Amino acid sequence: QVQVVESGGGLVQAGGSLRLSCSASGSSFSIDHVDWYRQPPEKQREWVAGMPGSGVSSVKGRFTDSRDNAKNVVNLEIDSLKPEDTGTYYCNVRGLRDIRGTLHPFDEWGQGTQVTVST
């Protein structure tokens, strides 16, 4: 099983910056795709950034994502934070896991990290 853990959330003032991290751990796996989502209070979860395994990233406005392949960590930096950025940020990791010589796809979510932006 591949475990996914987000970290780095917290309370920050509007205009500030925050760096979130997504860490994947387990045995015998490779990552193909990592996406970041967020869920504002009382709203549906929405996609905010994604990074295919090729290294080409797509970001949404003030978000910058980067990846440390050696550590299986993906970071998401959010600049010029606004109150509407408040929410729980989730990481979704997809890839392949080697189980006794056979590759199996996996699709795992973390528990989320809370970001609160104050005015």
C-alpha positions as CSV (number, residue, x, y, z in Angstrom):
1,Q,0.0,0.0,0.0
2,V,1.2,3.5,-0.7
3,Q,0.6,6.1,2.0
4,V,0.1,9.8,1.2
5,V,0.5,12.5,3.7
6,E,0.1,16.2,3.3
7,S,1.7,18.8,5.6
8,G,2.4,22.5,5.8
9,G,-1.0,23.9,6.4
10,G,-1.8,26.5,9.0
11,L,-3.1,30.0,9.7
12,V,-1.7,32.8,7.6
13,Q,-2.6,36.4,6.9
14,A,-3.9,37.5,3.5
15,G,-1.0,38.4,1.2
16,G,1.3,35.9,2.7
17,S,2.7,32.7,1.3
18,L,2.5,29.0,2.3
19,R,4.3,25.9,1.2
20,L,2.4,22.6,1.3
21,S,4.1,19.2,0.9
22,C,2.8,15.9,-0.3
23,S,4.8,12.8,0.7
24,A,4.2,9.3,-0.7
25,S,5.7,6.3,1.0
26,G,5.6,2.6,0.7
27,S,7.5,-0.1,-1.1
28,S,8.1,-0.8,-4.8
29,F,6.1,1.9,-6.4
30,S,6.5,4.6,-9.0
31,I,4.5,7.8,-9.3
32,D,3.0,8.9,-12.6
33,H,0.8,11.8,-11.6
34,V,0.2,14.0,-8.6
35,D,-2.6,16.5,-8.3
36,W,-3.6,19.0,-5.7
37,Y,-7.2,19.7,-4.8
38,R,-8.8,21.9,-2.2
39,Q,-12.2,21.9,-0.5
40,P,-13.4,25.3,0.8
41,P,-15.8,25.2,3.7
42,E,-19.2,23.9,2.7
43,K,-18.1,23.6,-1.0
44,Q,-17.1,20.8,-3.3
45,R,-13.5,19.7,-3.8
46,E,-11.8,21.4,-6.7
47,W,-8.6,20.8,-8.6
48,V,-5.8,23.4,-8.2
49,A,-2.6,22.0,-9.6
50,G,-1.2,18.9,-11.3
51,M,2.2,17.6,-12.3
52,P,2.4,14.7,-14.8
53,G,5.4,12.4,-14.5
54,S,7.0,14.1,-17.5
55,G,7.8,17.1,-15.3
56,V,5.5,19.5,-17.2
57,S,3.3,21.2,-14.6
58,S,0.1,23.0,-14.9
59,V,-0.8,25.5,-12.2
60,K,-3.7,27.7,-11.5
61,G,-2.7,31.3,-11.0
62,R,-0.7,31.9,-7.9
63,F,0.2,28.3,-7.3
64,T,3.6,26.8,-8.1
65,D,4.3,23.1,-7.7
66,S,7.6,21.3,-7.7
67,R,8.7,17.7,-7.3
68,D,11.5,15.9,-5.5
69,N,11.6,12.6,-7.3
70,A,14.2,11.1,-5.1
71,K,12.1,11.7,-2.0
72,N,8.7,11.2,-3.6
73,V,7.7,14.6,-2.3
74,V,5.6,17.2,-4.2
75,N,5.4,20.7,-2.9
76,L,2.8,23.4,-3.6
77,E,3.6,27.0,-3.0
78,I,0.8,29.4,-2.8
79,D,1.6,33.1,-3.1
80,S,-0.5,36.2,-2.3
81,L,-2.9,34.2,-0.3
82,K,-6.5,35.4,-0.2
83,P,-9.3,34.5,2.3
84,E,-10.9,32.5,-0.5
85,D,-7.9,30.2,-0.5
86,T,-9.1,28.9,2.8
87,G,-9.9,25.2,2.8
88,T,-8.5,21.7,3.2
89,Y,-5.9,20.9,0.7
90,Y,-5.6,17.3,-0.6
91,C,-3.0,15.5,-2.6
92,N,-3.9,12.7,-5.0
93,V,-1.1,10.4,-6.1
94,R,-1.4,7.8,-8.9
95,G,1.1,5.4,-10.2
96,L,2.2,1.8,-10.3
97,R,3.1,-0.6,-7.5
98,D,5.1,-3.8,-8.0
99,I,3.4,-6.7,-6.2
100,R,5.4,-9.9,-6.6
101,G,6.6,-8.9,-10.0
102,T,3.3,-7.6,-11.3
103,L,2.5,-3.9,-11.7
104,H,-0.7,-2.7,-10.3
105,P,-2.1,0.8,-10.6
106,F,-2.8,2.7,-7.4
107,D,-4.7,5.9,-6.7
108,E,-4.3,7.3,-3.2
109,W,-5.4,10.4,-1.3
110,G,-4.0,11.9,1.8
111,Q,-6.1,13.1,4.7
112,G,-5.6,16.7,3.8
113,T,-4.0,19.7,5.5
114,Q,-6.0,22.8,6.6
115,V,-5.2,26.2,5.3
116,T,-6.9,29.2,6.8
117,V,-6.3,32.7,5.5
118,S,-7.3,35.6,7.7
119,T,-8.0,39.2,6.6
